[in-house]
Amino acid sequence: MRAAFLGSSHSAGPCAAVTPVQLQRPEGQRDYLLALPRKPPSGKRPLVVILHGAGASAKQVLGMAFPPSPLSVWLEIAEREGVIVAAADAGKGGWSDCFAGDERVAKKDDVAFIGAIIDDAIARHGADPGRVHVIGVSRGGLMAYRVAAEIPQRLAAFSALLACMPPPGRARQPTVALPALILGCTHDPFMPYEGGKRLLTLGILEPMMGIEASARVWRELAGLADAPLVEAMTRADGRGRTRATRFLWGEAGGPQVALYRIDGGGHAEPSRLKRYPELINRLVGPQNGDFDIAEVAWDFFRDKRRGERAGSRAAS
């Protein structure tokens, strides 16, 4: 009964301590949460910037507010692997994401805000400028696409979860290849796996590319072959309502694009440890429990370094 209303949150290990940070920006004070591993660094440490979804917050995405967030597993990764984690807060009005017009961006430039977080982590906490990664979910995923398109020179890799790119002509398209991890669910009621627009989101979201088409943009930029390595993920979710498959283009040590398709999944990040309440699942669709997306993303980011590019066109 408790899980139906509150969900569940379990940990596999100790978590990094979280500290609130404020930055002064042209639009006013901006906030983010910083998680630093307790073990003293032996050198510069990788940085992961997390972007929460619509209606959420930096606190929620790090597990400090309801509902349980699968991306809060990053706190365990930070402590175990010596990673700096920064959860940016969109603040009032949400993200100026890849669908935002010039007028909105002029008032609230979130790419510049994320750039300032990166600068702050490098200057004050020894973050490695060559190992900066961004991961976003839902509208935070839309924001991750914008960051990857506009400041690719700052990133080693990025991940967009439960988010589709805007179609050509609607927003700035990327011109520089980046390693990308993209995840989509075939029964997502908000972000259509096949593209277009859901009836449910009339007046909220615009038509968009599909998940596979979004991955194709980054694959083609990197000049990677059409045929991926296909792997059915080991099934750990006993309910069997969803099935996860990974499609991987490129080799380790070079440009890579990974697509995770969750057949039967809804608008929920996969996780074994952090489970949304059943009442939320009834609204957004089933949550896959075969793996923790934060761990999968770290495995993808781990060996990526800025400058490992291939087949990209010059930035405009």
MINULUM-916533 format. One record per atom (N, C-alpha, C, CB): x, y, z. Coordinates in pm, whole numbers, plus 50000, padded with zeros to 5 digits. Glycine has a CB too. Layout:
BEGIN
XYZ ...
This chain:
BEGIN
500834987950000 500005000050000 500865012650000 499065000050121 501945012550082 502845024150087 503455026949951 503955021850191 503905016449880 504525018249749 503555024149648 505065005049697 502265020949662 501265026149569 501175041249575 499915020049597 501365046949696 501225061349713 502555068849717 500465064049839 503595062449771 504865069349793 506005064349706 505255068049935 505845052549644 506945046649572 507955040849670 507615056949482 509155037949621 510185032249708 511545037249665 510145016949706 512435038549763 513785043449737 514775035349817 513915058449770 515675028349747 516705020249811 518075024849762 516495005249781 519075022649843 520445026449809 521335014149809 520985037049907 522315014249720 523275003249713 524585006849780 523514999449569 524715019449826 525965023749888 525845037849940 527105022749790 526905043250001 526875056850055 526745067249944 528135059550136 526195078849982 525945089649887 526845101649916 524455093949891 527195108949814 527945121349830 527085131749900 528435126549693 527715140349977 527015151050046 526595161949948 527895156950158 525435167749973 524855177849883 524875191549949 523415174049842 525315201549872 525385215349920 524675224649822 526855219749940 523825233949870 523215243549779 524225254349737 521985250049844 524135258549613 525025268849558 524185279249484 526105262549463 524565291849498 523875302549425 524865309349331 523255312949523 524385312749214 525165320349116 524385332649075 525515311548992 525045343849065 524395355849014 524505356248863 525025368549077 523355357048798 523275357248654 522545369948609 522575344648601 522595373448480 521885385448435 520405385448470 522035386848286 519785373548475 518355372748507 518095372548657 517745360348444 519165372748739 519015372348884 519725360448943 517545371948923 519425357349070 520075346049137 519585332949080 519825346549287 520535324049050 520205310549005 520795300649104 520745307848860 520135289249114 520505279349216 520845265849153 519365277649316 521765259049217 522005245049183 522495237749307 523035243749068 522405224549304 522875216249412 524155209249369 521805206049454 525135209649455 526455203949426 526705192049516 527565214449443 527085180749458 527435168649533 528905165649512 526545156549490 529655165749621 531085163149615 531405150249690 531895174949674 532195141249630 532615129249702 533475132949821 533385119649608 533345125049929 534085128250052 535575125050041 533485120550169 535935115249961 537335111449947 538105122449875 537465098149870 539255126749928 540045137149861 540445132749720 541305140349943 540415142049625 540735138149487 542215135549467 540275148949390 542525126449377 543915123949340 544285131849215 544145109049316 543315138349156 543505146449036 542185153149003 544005137848916 542105158348885 540855164648843 539775154048826 541065172548712 538535157848861 537445148148863 536415151248754 536775147949000 535785140948699 534735143348599 533555150548663 534265130048537 532825157948580 531645165348623 530435160648544 531855180648606 529335158048615 528065154848552 527035165148596 527595140348589 526415171948499 525375181748526 524025175248495 525575194748443 523125175148594 521815168848580 520745179548562 521495160048703 519835177248466 518755186648434 517425179848459 518855191648287 516655184948554 515395178748594 514285181248491 514965184148731 513185174048508 512045175348419 511095186448460 511315162448412 510045188548379 509055198848406 508325195948536 508045199948290 508085206348615 507375204648741 508225198948852 506215196148720 509465195648822 510375190048923 511365200848967 511135177448867 512455196749025 513445206149078 514765198949097 512965212349212 515795206649130 517085200449161 516975191449283 518165211249184 516185195749382 515985187349500 515325174049465 515145194749604 514295174649382 513595162349347 514505152849272 512365165349263 515265157949176 516075149149092 517225142749170 516615156848972 517585148749285 518615142849370 518005135349489 519565153649421 516705132649483 516095124149584 515745131149713 516975113049614 515685144449712 515405152049834 513975157249837 516365163549846 513165153249742 511755157049737 510995146149662 511565170949668 509685145649682 508815135649618 508625139049472 507445134849691 508495128849382 508585114449406 510025109549393 507685106949308 510285096549428 511645091249418 512195092849276 511675076349460 513425097649267 514015100249135 515095090049100 514605114249131 514935083148987 515995073948943 517345080748924 515595067448814 517355093748893 518635100548872 519335103749004 518415113248794 518655101849118 519325103849246 520385093249272 518305103749360 520395082449195 521465072349205 522825078749172 521185060449109 522805090149105 524065097149077 524805100949206 523805109748995 524095102549317 524775105649443 525635093949489 523755109249551 525165081849465 525965070049499 527165068849404 525095057249494 526915071549276 527995070949178 529065081349211 527455073249035 528635093249250 529575104049284 530505099649397 528805116749325 529925093649502 530735089449617 531645077749581 529825085549735 531135068249506 531885056049473 532985058549370 530945045449420 532695066949271 533595068549157 534395081649159 532805067849029 534135090149257 534845102849262 534395112649157 536315100549248 533085113349134 532495122149033 531865134149101 531445114548946 532055145949045 531335157849090 529995158149018 532155170949062 528915160149094 527575160749036 526955174149069 526695149149087 526405180748968 525705193448988 524315192148929 526485205248921 523295194649013 521905194248967 521425208648953 520985186149064 521245212848830 520795226548804 519295227848830 521125230648659 518865239548875 517445242148899 516935252048796 517215247449044 515885248048723 515345256748618 514745269448675 514305249448537 514185268648796 513555280248855 512205283348791 514455292248842 511705295048819 510385299148774 510275298848621 510055313048827 509235292648572 508995292248428 509625280448357 509505304648367 510435272548428 511045260848364 512195264348273 510015253248286 512665254448199 513845256048114 513555263847987 514415242448078 514515271847945 514525277447810 515195267047721 515285291547803 514425256847685 515005245047621 515105246747470 514175232647653 515265235547399 515525236347255 514315241247175 515945222947204 513145242247237 511985247847171 511775262647204 510755239947208 512585268347292 512405282147336 512775291947226 513235284947461 511985302647213 512265312947113 513315322847162 510985320447079 513765331347070 514835340847102 514445350347215 515205348846978 513185354547218 512745363947321 512855357747460 511295368547294 512415345247471 512505338447601 513965336347642 511775325047595 514795332347546 516205329747577 516895342647621 516925323747455 516525353847559 517135366647596 516855370247742 516625377847504 515695366047791 515335368847931 515935358648027 513815368947945 516135346347980 516595335548069 517385325447987 515385328648142 518685327747978 519545319447896 520085307847979 520705327747835 519425296447970 519825285148053 521075278248003 518705275248059 521415279447875 522705274147829 523835281747896 522825275147674 523705294947904 524725302847972 524785299448121 524435317847954 523635296748182 523595292648323 524345279548343 522135291248371 524105269848257 524795257048268 526285258748243 524205246748169 526625267348149 528035270548127 528685276448251 528185280048011 527925284848324 528455290848447 528635280348556 527525301948496 527745270448563 527905259448658 529195251848627 526685249948655 529415249148499 530645242048459 531875250048500 530645239548306 531855263248471 532985271848508 533225271648659 532735286148461 532145272248737 532245272448883 532855259548935 530865274748946 532405248248879 532925235248923 534395233648887 532105223848862 534805238848774 536215238148733 537075247048822 536365242248585 536615259348844 537425269048917 537515265949066 536845282848899 536425261249127 536405259949273 536505245649325 535155265949325 536245235749236 536185222149287 537025212149207 534765217549288 537855217149118 538785208349048 538145199148946 539515200249145 537025203248888 536425195248782 537315195248658 535015200548746 537355184148591 538165182548471 537435188548351 538505167648445 537935199248290 537235205348176 537115196148056 537935217848135 537915185448053 537845175947943 536865164547967 539195170447917 536275164048087 535325153348119 534055159248182 535975143048216 533385167348105 532125173548147 530985166948070 532135189048124 529985162248142 528845155148082 527545161448130 528895140148118 526535161148046 525205166348080 524195155248058 524845178847996 523265153648154 522175144048140 520885150848183 522435131248224 519845149648100 518565155748132 517425146248103 518385168548054 516325148048178 515155139548162 513935147948126 514885131448290 513145143148030 511925149847987 512265164047938 510875150348103 511685174547997 512055187947951 513515190947980 511175198548018 514065184448081 515505185448101 516275178847990 515895179348234 515705168447928 516305162347811 516265171647691 515595149347777 515165179047676 515095189247571 516175199847594 513695195747567 516405203147720 517455212747753 518835206947722 517375216847901 519015194047747 520295187547718 520595188147568 520295172947766 519575186347485 519785187547340 520255201547303 518485184147265 519665211647367 520065225347335 521505227947378 519135235447402 521875223247496 523255224847543 524225218047447 523415219147686 523895205947405 524775198447315 524905205147179 524265184247297 523835211747134 523875218547004 524625231747011 522465220846953 524545238747125 525075252447132 526455253547195 524125260947209 526795244747289 528155245347347 528805231547347 528095251047492 528865225047231 529475211647227 530935211747267 529345205847088 531595223247251 533015224247286 533255223047436 533575237347236 532185224047517 532325222747662 532115208447711 531355231947731 531595199647623 531135186547667 531995175147613 529705184547625 532065164347692 532665151847646 531595142447593 533445145147758 530365143347649 529235135047608 527985140647672 529455119947648 526825136047623 525575140247685 524555129047676 525025153147618 523485130347754 522405120647753 521065127847762 522565110547869 520115123647678 518755128947679 517795117247703 518405136547545 517055117747812 516145107047851 514705111647833 516395102647997 513895103147768 512475106147753 512275119747688 511745105547889 513045122447583 512985135547517 513335133947369 513945145647585 512585141047286 512795140947141 513335154447096 511485137547066 514125154446990 514645166846935 513575174346856 515855164146847 513725187546844 512825195046755 513125191846610 512955210146780 512135193046522 512375190246380 513245201046317 511045189146305 513915198046206 514725208146137 513885220446105 515335202346008 514485232046123 513785244546096 513105250346218 512775242545990 512885242346321 512205247346441 513205252646544 511355236346504 514415247446543 515435251546640 516805248946580 515265244046776 517805254346643 519175252246598 519515237546602 520155260346684 519995232346492 520395218346484 521885217046516 520085212546343 522285205846573 523715204146605 524555203146478 523925191646691 525765208046488 526705207146375 528015200446416 526995220946319 528165197246544 529375190946596 528995177646661 530115200246697 529695167146625 529395153946680 529755153346828 530135143146603 528905146546904 529165143647044 528715129347074 528435153847138 529405122347161 528855109747209 527515112347276 529845102747307 526515104347242 525165106847291 524525093947337 524305113447182 523865094447453 523055083447503 521615088447508 523555078447644 520745081847433 519345086147422 518455074547464 519005090747276 517445077647544 516515067347590 515085071647562 516715064547740 514295062347507 512895065047482 512045052847511 512685069547340 510775055247542 509825044647574 508675044747474 509285046247719 508305033047427 507335032147317 505925035947358 507325018247262 505605035847489 504275039447535 504305052447615 503685028247618 505255061047584 505365073947652 504205082947608 506735080747621 503365087747700 502225095947660 502565110447632 501185095447766 503805114647661 504195128547643 505205130447530 504765133947771 506225122147528 507265123047425 507095111247329 508705123147489 506475113347214 506135102147125 507375095547066 505225106947012 507515082647090 508675075347041 508805076646890 508585060747081 507675076346821 507685076946674 507705091246621 506475069846619 507635101146708 507645115146666 506265120846649 508405116546538 506195133546614 504905140246597 504475146846726 503855130346552 503205144946761 502655151646879 501535143346936 502165165846844 501525141947067 500475134647134 499255143747155 500965129147269 498075138147143 496855145647171 496875150947314 495605136947148 497485143247403 497535146847544 498295159847568 498165135747623 499235163347479 500095174947501 499725186847415 501515171147476 498525187247359 498095198747281 498215211347366 496635196847231 498865221647311 499035234047384 500185233947482 497805237447454 500855222447500 501955221547595 503275219147522 501705210247696 503295209247434 504505205947359 504235206947210 505005191947396 505265210347135 505145211446991 505475198146924 506065222546939 505125196846796 505535184646724 507045183046727 505045185146577 507515170646730 508945168146746 509365155946666 509305166446893 510675154546653 511215142546590 511005130746683 512715144346558 511065118646628 510975106746711 512285103946783 510575094846628 512245094446874 513435090646949 514515085146856 513095080347058 514145075946766 515135070046677 515675080246578 514525058146601 514815089346533 515285100046443 516245109346516 514085107946387 515995111846644 516905120246723 518275113646736 516315122846863 518295100646762 519565093546770 520285093646635 519345079046816 519515092846527 520115092646393 520875105546364 519025090546286 520375116946413 521065129646392 522485128946445 520295141046461 522645123646566 523975123146628 524835112246566 523855120946778 524225101246526 524965090646459 525535095546326 524075078446436 524725102446249 525175107246119 526235118146133 524005112546038 526085126746234 527115136946259 528465130546287 526705146046376 528455119546358 529695112546393 530215103746281 529485104246517 529435102346173 529865094046062 529885079346094 531205098346016 528985074846181 528955060846222 528105052446128 528435059546365 528465039946113 527765030846022 526315028946064 528485017346017 525485025245966 524045023645991 523745012346088 523315021245862 524445001346077 524104989346154 524634990246297 524654976846085 523754989546398 524214990046536 524484976146592 523204997246622 525174975846704 525244963846785 523974963546871 526554963546874 523194952946862 521904952046931 522024942247046 520774947746833 521564946647164 521634938147283 520334939147361 522834942247372 519684927847383 518514927347471 519004927647615 517634914647443 518534937147693 518974938347830 518434926747914 518524951847889 519244922348011 518814911648100 517574915948178 519944907948197 516584907348179 515334910948244 515414908448394 514164903148183 515214919248471 515234918348617 513894922348676 516334927048674 513054928948596 511744933348642 510764921648633 511244945448558 510424915948747 509584904148748 508184906248694 509484899048884 507744918648685 506394921248636 506274918948486 505974935448671 507384920548417 507424917348275 506574926248186 506994903448256 506274938248232 505434947148151 506234954448044 504734957148239 507554954948059 508404962347966 509604953847928 508854975748027 510234957647818 511464950747773 512424961247718 511144939847665 513684960347760 514694970247722 515674964447621 515434975247845 516004972447519 516984968647417 517944980247397 516284964647283 519234977047386 520244987247360 520734985947216 521434985847458 520814997447148 521384998347014 522635007247025 520335004146909 523785002246986 525035009447004 525765010646872 525915002447108 526125023046838 526915025946720 528295031046765 526205036446627 529345026246703 530695030746735 531395021646834 530645044546790 532695023346843 533535014946929 534005022747051 534735009646851 534305015547158 534885021847277 536185028747239 535125011347389 536405040547295 537595048247263 537385057947148 538715038947229 536225057247082 535895066446974 534495071746991 536045059546839 534005079146892 532635084446902 531625072946910 532325093446780 530665074346997 529615064347013 528255071047029 529915055347135 527245064246982 525865068147008 525125055747057 525175074046879 524445057047170 523675046047227 522205049947233 524195042247368 521355040847192 519905042647203 519345031347287 519225043247062 518625034747393 517925024947475 516435026247447 518235026947628 515855015547396 514415015147368 513725006447472 514125009847223 512725012147538 511955004747639 510585001747580 511835012847774 510414989647530 509124985647475 508114984147588 509254972447395 506984990847572 505934990347673 506115000347785 505854976747729 507225007547786 507495017047894 506775030247875 508965019447905 506515037147984 505885050247981 506885061348006 504785050948083 506385072648054 507225084348076 507885083248214 506395097648065 508815073848227 509475071048354 510845065248327 508635061248440 511865070248398 513215065548381 513365051548441 514215075348445 514065042548374 514265029048429 515065029348559 514975020148327 514675021048654 515435020048778 515015007548856 515235032548864 515985000948913 515714990149009 515544995749150 516854979749007 516325006349181 516395011349318 515355021949350 517755017049344 514985030049253 514085041149276 512805038949195 514765054749238 511725035849267 510495031949200 509415042349224 510015018149248 508825046949114 507735056549125 506505049849186 507395062448986 505645057749251 504395052149304 503525046349192 503605062949380 502795035949223 501905029849124 500885039749070 501195017849185 500465049049153 499495058949106 500085067748996 499025067749223 501375070749006 502035078348899 502175069848775 503415083348945 502525057148793 502655048148678 501345046848601 503115034448724 500235047448670 498945046648602 498705058748513 497825045348703 499315069948548 499155082148469 500145082948353 499325094248558 501405078848377 502465080948278 502895068148208 503655087148344 502425056548257 502825043848198 503845036548282 503365045948059 504095023748252 504975015348334 506415020348339 504955001248282 507045017948453 508465020948473 509265008048462 508705027948610 510245007748373 511094996048359 511994994548481 511944996948231 512214982148525 513064979548641 514234970448612 512244973648750 514624969348485 515714960248449 517094965848481 515644957048301 517234978848491 518544985048519 518324999048573 519424985448391 519395004748628 519365018648673 519995027548567 520095020348809 519215036848516 519685044948405 520895053348444 518565053948355 521005057548570 522175065248611 523445056948599 522005070248755 523385044248637 524565035548624 524915033148478 524305022048695 523905031248395 524145029348251 524775041848191 522815025948178 524275053548231 524835066048179 526285067848223 523985078048225 526585064548349 527975065648394 528885056048317 528065062848545 528435043848292 529225034548212 529515040448074 528495021148198 528555047748020 528735053947888 529695065947898 527375058347830 529525074248001 530345086348015 531785083248056 529715095548117 531975072648130 533215070048202 534495072348120 533205056048253 534525067147999 535765067847920 535745078947815 535995054547852 534735087547820 534625098147719 535445110347760 533155102047698 536165115947665 536955127947685 536605138047577 538465124747684 536635150647613 536385161047514 537415160547404 536375174947581 536965162347282 537875162147169 537915149047095 539225165447214 537275138547148 537215125747079 536055126146980 537045113947179 536285132246866 535245134346767 535635127346636 535025149346744 534645125346552 534925120346417 533745123846330 535185104946417 534035127846208 532985129946111 532105141946133 532145118246108 532485151446220 531625162846247 531915174146150 531815167646391 530855181846125 531015193746043 531475205146133 529685197345969 532025215246075 532485226646155 531295233646216 533305236546069 531475238446341 530375245446409 530095258446339 530695247946556 528805261746332 528425274546269 528345285446372 527085273246194 
